[in-house]
Amino acid sequence: MFGREPKTKLPSMRIYELLKTSATGVAVRERDSDKKFAMKSYAGERHCNNSKEISVGDTVLVRNDDKGNNLSPTYKPKPETIYKKRSDFNGYRKNVTRNSSRMKKSK
């Protein structure tokens, strides 16, 4: 350009095709996919994954619905027993059904 040799060369498709089929290119692609999977699984464990293993007959603590103030407990002090399970919703009394994210398995 303007009678001078450019400092950086534009990549050509021939070099890209060689990298795509070479052993190092395949190894890099496999390592990249493994690392991406590891990052996704770590994020799934840490964020937005509240799957709880609650089944019928378990004793759970139910989250307190009324806010109250800062001194009010997060969970109701009386443990409840699960008698009905439907997907993510669990029944712990005759007419009371709550999402499993609002329950914590008691020990």
C-alpha positions, -999 to +999 in steps of 0.1 A: +000+000+000+014+033-010+046+015-022+053+000+012+051-035+026+023-038+052+034-046+088+006-070+094-007-095+068-044-103+064-052-139+072-060-160+042-085-189+040-057-213+032-041-208+066-075-211+083-082-244+066-048-258+076-055-248+112-090-263+111-077-297+101-043-298+119-038-317+151-031-286+171-063-269+158-084-299+167-068-301+202-074-264+208-111-267+197-116-297+221-099-279+250-120-248+243-153-268+243-142-286+276-135-253+293-168-238+281-187-268+295-169-264+328-177-227+330-214-234+322-217-261+348-199-239+375-223-211+367-253-235+369-241-247+404-236-212+417-265-192+402-302-199+397-300-235+405-322-241+435-332-277+428-339-293+462-344-330+468-376-328+488-398-359+488-430-370+505-425-376+543-396-351+546-396-326+574-390-290+561-388-255+573-411-231+554-400-195+546-419-169+565-444-150+542-450-120+564-419-097+563-422-082+598-389-065+606-352-074+606-356-094+638-382-117+625-369-152+615-364-161+578-381-195+583-411-204+605-399-221+637-423-250+635-412-278+610-438-292+586-440-326+570-446-329+533-476-351+524-480-342+487-456-335+459-464-321+425-435-310+403-419-280+422-449-275+444-451-293+477-481-296+500-474-295+537-509-289+551-544-297+538-549-265+517-513-250+518-490-255+488-457-237+483-429-238+458-399-259+468-377-229+467-395-215+497-386-246+518-355-259+534-350-295+544-346-296+582-322-320+599 
